[in-house]
């Protein structure tokens, strides 16, 4: 498995390093399209929805009805929030020039900030209202 992850990077580094390093800023900007909203979802989930509590045992317990099983192992609220955050990031960032769009106000000029805020707020609202996310109580932390 490690070979499959390292091989594409090695091929780029060996065969086309000039092209990759000349466009490295573009590469980082495109990575931010997904990573910024993902950070917003994690922050909203851990600090707001779960109240800074994490049941480590439940993370590794498989099966329907478990605390973190969601819908076949996927959290639909987080997936929808990721899509909304990515869309917001792309609206705030001109993908041709990799500069912030000129139409937004000064407080929303940074695309990662907009993506983080949008995905975090969207995840919190969707998880609580549509999917009924529950906080982890102290009593559920020690269960087997």
Secondary structure by P-SEA (a helix, b strand, c coil): cccccaaaaaaaacccaaaaaaaaaaaaaaaaccaaaaaaaaaaaccccccccccccccccccccccccccccccaaaaaaaaaaaaaaaaaccccccccccccccccccaaaaaaaaaaaaaaaaaccccccccccccccccc
